[in-house]
Amino acid sequence: MDTIRKILYHFCMNIPLSKSELEAAAARYGTPFYLYDEGAIRENMRRFAGAFSMFPAFREYFAVKACPNPYILKILAAEGCGADCSSLPELMLAEKSGITGERVMFTSNETPSAEFRFAAKLGAVINLDDITHIDFLERALGKLPELLCFRYNPGPLKKGNAIIGKPEEAKYGLTREQLFEAYPKALSRGVRRFGLHTMVASNELDPDYFVETATILFELGAELHRRFGIRLEFVNLGGGLGIPYRPGERAVDYDYIAKKIKAAYDDIIAPAGLAPLGVFWECGRPITGPYGWLVARAIHRKNIYRDYIGLDATMADLMRPGMYGAYHEVTVAGKEDAPGTHVYDVVGSLCENCDKFAVQRSLPEIDVGETTGDLVVIHDAGAHGRAMGFNYNAKLRAGELLRRTDGSITRIRRRETIDDYFATLDFSGLESFPV
Ligand SMILES: *Cc1c(COP(=O)(O)O)cnc(C)c1O
């Protein structure tokens, strides 16, 4: 059983490039680099959209923050995705990738008026995070848009999880009472089309969690209709669908979730006379997460109280392990099937002890060297990976490569340079700067 699981695991999880192909990419582009698999992203997106095609109006708004690369966005747009944005540059990225109008969802919080204006100019669906933002938006735009969505925070009704915390402690959304004030208020100010949104989980693998979330939104929609005659055009279930980072975890079954949500829809929405109602997602993680890898060279080994492998990538490239203690599968190119005979901490060069990609992990023996060392592959890095990176310790972030469906490799973002790091500094004033 264990052997079958391991084989399946390797089969499902393996990076699409062989060791020699990875070495060729490393020789051409240098290490570390991110690699994404276009074919796998498309195939997964088709399965996801296929599962939800039972809804008369379904749309996935890909959460741009998860993988903010216009090449990836363009591929996803070709698969029918919209874009979920929460800042001005994210809106601009969506626009540059050809995603505009109501294919853009603007789910922001603590939003400056200039960003609302840009979103409105794009024709994006604006999703308000607070009841006071009705007035704020009206001032920003001159008048409210025709279509408006509100983000619901169910508070103690939902349990939340470790990454996102408890809903009643989360800064997002309106309370239930506020929703019942906000919709009639918006209606009285000229809004004619409405949506309802919530997002209360992150990296959640329990499919029933999302069925419960959908049920809560459907019931709210029915109540809004009963009390105010407001007819929701869509509910947006947010993101938060998890992926199996750890061996032994199971991927969420899209068909199961879709079927159960459809049953709730048939129970609540159809009898309330609210069909057809759009069912939207704004997932990031399950869309690109499993189909992106961070590839780094093992350059140092040290043996002190523990045995360490030092990579040329750092937490600046992938901060999830350091930030959340998150688990990412690690494999060694060409040694995928070798037994885990050594226990290592696999680390980066940041002056922070949390800069560890893996802690006390059983791996095959790893050869080190600046040019001859093993290539170490960190899995499930395609969402909230490079995007979360930073420049602490003046570390420069990796670039991004895309394996196209025809097997060719395209660079879709170059690595950062020292000039990028210095770009915000003006050294010319330094000499005449009195101290
Ligand atoms: C982060 C976020 C998402 C995407 O979350 P994933 O876990 O990547 O699916 C969607 N909507 C909102 C509002 C978010 O903050």
The ligand as an SDF file (V2000), in Angstrom:
LIG
                    3D

 15 15  0  0  0  0  0  0  0  0999 V2000
   -5.9200   35.3520   -1.1940 C   0  0  0  0  0  0  0  0  0  0  0  0
   -7.2970   35.5370   -1.6540 C   0  0  0  0  0  0  0  0  0  0  0  0
   -7.8400   34.6890   -2.6320 C   0  0  0  0  0  0  0  0  0  0  0  0
   -7.1070   33.4960   -3.1690 C   0  0  0  0  0  0  0  0  0  0  0  0
   -6.8030   32.5800   -2.1860 O   0  0  0  0  0  0  0  0  0  0  0  0
   -6.1630   31.1600   -2.5320 P   0  0  0  0  0  0  0  0  0  0  0  0
   -5.9020   30.5470   -1.2150 O   0  0  0  0  0  0  0  0  0  0  0  0
   -4.9230   31.4350   -3.2980 O   0  0  0  0  0  0  0  0  0  0  0  0
   -7.1460   30.4330   -3.3640 O   0  0  0  0  0  0  0  0  0  0  0  0
   -9.1140   34.9610   -3.0800 C   0  0  0  0  0  0  0  0  0  0  0  0
   -9.8160   36.0060   -2.6020 N   0  0  0  0  0  0  0  0  0  0  0  0
   -9.3190   36.8360   -1.6700 C   0  0  0  0  0  0  0  0  0  0  0  0
  -10.1460   37.9580   -1.2020 C   0  0  0  0  0  0  0  0  0  0  0  0
   -8.0480   36.6220   -1.1700 C   0  0  0  0  0  0  0  0  0  0  0  0
   -7.5750   37.4410   -0.2280 O   0  0  0  0  0  0  0  0  0  0  0  0
  1  2  1  0
  2  3  1  0
  2 14  2  0
  3  4  1  0
  3 10  2  0
  4  5  1  0
  5  6  1  0
  6  7  2  0
  6  8  1  0
  6  9  1  0
 10 11  1  0
 11 12  2  0
 12 13  1  0
 12 14  1  0
 14 15  1  0
M  END
$$$$
